[in-house]
């Protein structure tokens, strides 16, 4: 009956193989089949396969079952026809295998039909896995400096991804998280950054960004233990929610006992900042660039920054203003008793060697002092 459905390109229903001369009785009994529906699948006008549902009971299907299965077959047939039309319109390059490429295109199309976006997710996962496996990225370091003297007190490690087309680092990390590889990418980038730590000026700390999930991964503690914890600042990103503060606080406490400092990144742009500050009592609070940009002309931004500076002063934390691009912004931050900053006005991201060309910090003669001048021997960032 399947063969007849394919040959005649029509839906056939067999209520009982014992009473239907079209059925192969011997094969049906061997397969335990008593009734069946056979619906042809078409590519254009040609039947190319059969969608078949069988039962071990006679008269197992109704007219509604036939209609439903026919509708499913029509949908699949339309999908096959459209997919073939799309692949046929592609002009392969001379060195491209037409058959395999069309098969891949058809597979992508069918994947997206079954689950919209699935094929793109598969491509993204392959791209991220390849990036991680080949370590196809490099590191640059943006200086953190004294707003009073311009002297170098720290640096933040930033990744630059090589594969094209260009995507910003935020997009790469977001795509990786979307396919379950966010932690893998964060740890790979951190490993590269920490390997370069010995090339940085010995008096500075290196800030490396992590989300809460990466911080909770045991591999991070192992990675830090192979480096120099006394020179590492773990920058906890604001954008990720914390599912279990008690667990994360315990992990961070263990890391801080080794000498690691904790910074809260991008503070001032979300409610979770306050929860992070309360739960983690960070060593460093980094004001988000959206709060710093235009702070000289926006009283609301100034009020928020003043509140953060006051909070930091009460808790013994340092404050770093991010994204400083104009002298007016630097002056306002200084007026608010914020003594550290980073941004294009103060220094663009560059190779590790470039940091060695900047002057080391000297003891402050007035105003608020950075942490390294309070007797700890280490800068705050």
C-alpha positions in Angstrom: 0.0 0.0 0.0 3.0 2.3 0.6 4.2 1.6 -2.9 0.8 2.4 -4.4 0.5 5.6 -2.4 3.9 6.7 -3.8 3.0 5.5 -7.3 -0.4 7.1 -7.5 0.6 10.2 -5.4 -2.6 9.8 -3.3 -3.5 9.1 0.3 -4.5 5.5 0.9 -6.2 4.0 3.9 -6.3 0.3 4.8 -8.9 -0.6 7.5 -7.8 -4.3 7.7 -5.1 -6.1 5.8 -7.1 -9.3 5.8 -9.9 -7.7 3.8 -7.8 -5.4 1.5 -6.4 -7.1 -1.6 -3.9 -4.1 -2.0 -2.1 -5.2 1.2 0.9 -7.6 1.3 -0.7 -9.9 3.8 2.4 -12.0 4.5 4.6 -8.9 5.2 1.8 -7.2 7.2 1.3 -10.2 9.5 5.1 -10.5 9.9 5.2 -6.8 11.0 2.1 -7.1 13.2 0.1 -4.6 11.1 -3.7 -4.8 10.7 -4.5 -1.2 9.6 -2.6 1.8 8.2 -2.7 5.2 6.6 -0.2 6.0 3.8 0.3 9.6 2.7 2.7 10.6 0.0 5.3 13.4 0.5 5.8 15.5 -2.5 8.7 17.6 -3.8 6.8 19.9 -6.2 4.5 17.6 -8.2 6.4 14.4 -7.6 5.9 12.0 -4.8 9.3 11.3 -3.2 8.4 9.5 0.1 5.5 8.1 2.1 4.4 9.2 5.6 2.9 6.1 7.2 1.1 5.3 10.4 0.2 1.7 11.2 -1.7 -0.1 14.0 -1.8 -3.7 15.2 -5.6 -3.3 15.5 -8.1 -3.3 12.6 -10.1 -0.2 11.9 -7.8 1.8 14.2 -8.1 5.1 12.3 -11.0 7.5 11.6 -11.6 10.0 8.9 -10.2 12.7 11.2 -7.0 10.8 11.6 -6.6 10.6 7.8 -7.3 14.4 7.5 -4.7 15.2 10.2 -2.0 13.0 8.7 -2.8 14.4 5.2 -2.3 18.0 6.6 1.0 17.1 8.2 2.1 15.5 4.9 1.1 18.7 3.0 3.1 20.8 5.4 6.2 18.7 5.1 5.8 18.6 1.4 5.6 22.4 1.2 8.7 22.6 3.4 10.6 20.2 1.2 9.6 22.0 -2.0 10.5 25.4 -0.6 13.8 24.2 0.8 14.7 22.7 -2.6 13.8 25.9 -4.3 16.0 27.9 -2.0 19.0 25.6 -2.5 18.5 25.5 -6.2 18.8 29.3 -6.4 22.2 29.2 -4.9 25.1 29.4 -7.3 28.0 27.4 -5.9 31.6 28.6 -6.3 33.8 26.5 -8.6 35.5 24.7 -5.8 32.3 24.0 -3.9 30.6 20.6 -3.9 27.1 21.2 -5.0 25.5 18.1 -3.5 27.0 18.3 0.0 26.3 22.1 0.1 22.7 21.6 -0.9 22.3 18.9 1.8 23.7 21.3 4.4 21.3 24.0 3.2 18.4 21.6 3.3 19.4 20.5 6.8 19.5 24.1 8.0 16.1 24.8 6.6 14.5 21.8 8.1 16.1 22.5 11.5 14.6 26.0 11.4 11.2 24.6 10.5 11.3 22.2 13.4 12.5 24.9 15.9 12.9 28.5 14.7 16.5 29.7 15.2 17.9 26.2 15.8 20.2 26.3 12.8 21.6 29.7 13.8 22.2 28.3 17.4 24.0 25.4 15.9 26.2 27.7 13.8 26.8 29.9 16.8 27.9 27.0 19.0 30.3 25.7 16.4 31.7 29.2 15.9 32.2 29.7 19.7 33.7 26.3 20.2 36.1 26.9 17.4 37.1 30.3 18.8 37.8 28.7 22.2 39.6 25.7 20.9 41.9 27.8 18.6 42.2 30.7 21.2 41.4 33.0 18.2 41.5 36.2 20.3 44.0 38.5 21.8 44.1 40.7 24.9 44.5 44.4 25.4 44.8 46.3 28.6 43.2 49.6 29.5 45.0 51.7 32.2 43.3 52.7 35.4 44.9 55.9 36.6 44.9 58.5 39.3 42.7 61.4 38.3 44.9 63.8 40.2 48.3 62.8 38.7 47.5 60.6 35.7 49.8 57.9 37.1 49.1 54.2 36.5 47.6 52.3 39.4 45.9 49.3 37.6 44.6 47.9 34.3 41.6 46.1 33.0 42.0 43.1 30.7 39.8 43.3 27.5 39.4 40.7 24.8 39.6 41.3 21.1 38.1 38.6 19.0 39.6 37.9 15.6 37.1 35.9 13.4 35.0 38.0 11.0 32.6 39.5 10.5 33.4 41.9 13.3 31.4 41.6 16.5 31.9 43.6 19.6 33.2 41.7 22.6 29.8 42.1 24.3 28.1 40.3 21.4 30.6 37.5 21.5 30.1 36.9 25.2 26.3 37.2 24.8 26.2 34.7 21.9 28.4 32.3 23.9 26.0 32.5 26.9 23.1 31.9 24.6 24.4 28.5 23.5 25.6 27.5 27.0 29.3 28.4 26.4 29.5 31.7 28.3 31.6 30.3 31.2 33.9 28.4 28.9 34.6 31.6 26.9 35.1 33.7 30.1 37.6 31.2 31.5 39.5 31.0 28.2 39.8 34.8 28.1 40.8 34.9 31.8 43.5 32.3 31.3 45.0 34.3 28.4 44.9 37.5 30.4 46.5 36.0 33.5 49.3 34.5 31.4 50.2 38.0 30.5 50.2 39.3 34.1 54.0 38.9 34.5 54.5 41.3 31.5 52.6 44.1 33.3 54.2 46.6 35.6 54.8 44.8 38.9 53.1 47.5 41.1 49.6 47.2 39.5 46.7 44.9 39.9 44.9 43.4 36.9 41.1 43.5 36.6 39.5 40.5 34.9 35.7 40.4 34.2 33.5 37.4 35.3 29.8 36.8 35.6 28.4 35.1 38.7 28.3 31.7 37.0 32.0 31.8 36.1 32.9 32.9 39.6 31.1 29.8 41.0 32.9 27.5 38.6 35.7 25.6 40.5 38.0 26.0 37.5 38.3 29.8 38.2 39.9 29.2 41.7 42.3 26.7 40.1 43.2 29.2 37.4 43.8 32.0 40.0 45.9 29.7 42.2 48.4 29.2 39.3 48.8 33.0 38.9 49.5 35.7 41.5 46.3 36.3 43.5 47.8 39.4 45.2 47.7 41.2 41.8 44.3 40.1 40.6 41.0 42.0 40.9 37.9 40.0 40.1 35.5 42.3 38.4 31.9 41.0 38.9 29.7 42.1 36.0 26.5 43.9 36.8 24.5 42.4 34.0 24.0 38.9 35.4 21.6 38.0 38.1 22.8 36.1 41.2 20.7 33.0 42.0 22.3 32.2 45.3 24.0 35.0 47.2 25.1 32.8 50.1 26.9 30.4 47.8 28.5 33.1 45.7 29.5 35.1 48.8 31.2 32.1 50.3 33.2 31.4 47.1 34.2 35.1 46.8 35.3 35.1 50.4 37.6 32.1 49.8 39.1 33.9 46.8 39.7 37.1 48.7 41.5 35.2 51.4 44.1 34.3 48.8 44.6 38.0 48.1 42.2 38.6 45.3 40.2 41.8 45.4 36.6 42.2 44.4 35.3 45.0 42.1 31.7 45.5 41.1 31.6 46.5 37.4 29.2 48.9 35.7 27.7 50.1 39.0 24.9 52.7 38.7 22.9 51.2 35.8 20.8 48.6 37.5 19.0 47.7 40.8 21.2 44.6 41.4 24.2 47.0 42.0 22.8 47.8 45.5 22.2 44.1 46.3 25.8 43.3 45.1 27.2 46.0 47.3 25.3 44.9 50.4 26.1 41.3 49.9 29.7 41.4 48.8 31.2 44.6 50.4 33.5 45.1 47.4 37.0 46.5 47.5 36.3 48.6 44.4 33.1 50.1 42.9 33.4 50.9 39.2 30.9 53.5 38.0 29.4 52.7 34.7 30.3 54.9 31.7 26.6 55.8 31.3 26.7 57.4 34.7 30.0 59.2 34.0 29.3 60.5 30.5 28.0 64.0 30.8 28.3 64.1 34.5 29.5 67.7 34.3 26.1 68.8 32.9 23.7 66.4 34.5 22.8 67.0 38.2 21.2 63.6 38.5 24.3 61.8 37.4 26.3 63.9 39.9 24.0 63.0 42.7 24.2 59.3 42.0 28.0 59.4 41.8 28.2 61.5 45.0 26.1 58.8 46.8 28.3 56.0 45.5 31.4 57.9 46.6 29.9 58.5 50.1 29.0 54.8 50.4 32.5 53.8 49.3 34.0 56.1 51.8 31.9 54.6 54.6 32.8 51.0 53.6 36.5 51.6 52.7 36.0 50.8 49.0 37.7 52.7 46.2 35.6 54.2 43.3 36.7 54.1 39.7 34.9 56.3 37.1 34.7 54.4 33.8 34.4 55.9 30.3 36.0 59.3 31.0 36.4 61.1 27.7 36.5 64.8 28.6 38.5 66.9 31.0 35.3 68.3 32.4 34.1 64.8 33.5 37.5 64.2 35.2 37.2 67.4 37.2 33.7 66.7 38.4 34.7 63.2 39.5 37.6 64.7 41.5 35.3 67.2 43.0 33.1 64.3 44.2 36.2 62.7 45.8 36.5 60.0 43.2 40.2 59.7 42.7 40.6 56.9 40.1 39.4 56.5 36.5 39.7 54.9 33.1 38.6 56.0 29.7 39.9 57.3 26.4 40.9 60.6 28.0 43.2 58.7 30.3 44.4 55.9 28.1 43.1 53.7 25.3 43.3 49.9 25.5 46.6 48.6 24.2 49.2 45.8 24.5 50.8 44.9 27.8 54.0 46.6 26.8 52.3 49.9 26.5 51.5 49.9 30.2 55.1 49.7 31.1 55.7 53.1 29.5 53.4 54.8 32.0 54.8 56.2 35.3 54.3 54.3 38.5 52.1 55.9 41.2 53.8 58.3 43.7 52.5 59.0 47.2 49.7 61.6 47.2 50.3 64.8 49.0 46.7 65.9 49.5 43.2 64.7 49.1 42.0 61.1 49.4 44.7 58.4 49.0 44.5 55.2 47.0 44.6 52.0 48.9 48.3 51.3 48.1 49.1 54.4 50.0 47.4 53.3 53.2 50.0 50.7 54.1 48.7 47.6 52.3 51.4 47.8 49.6 48.9 47.1 46.8 46.9 49.4 44.6 43.2 49.0 44.7 42.7 48.1 41.1 
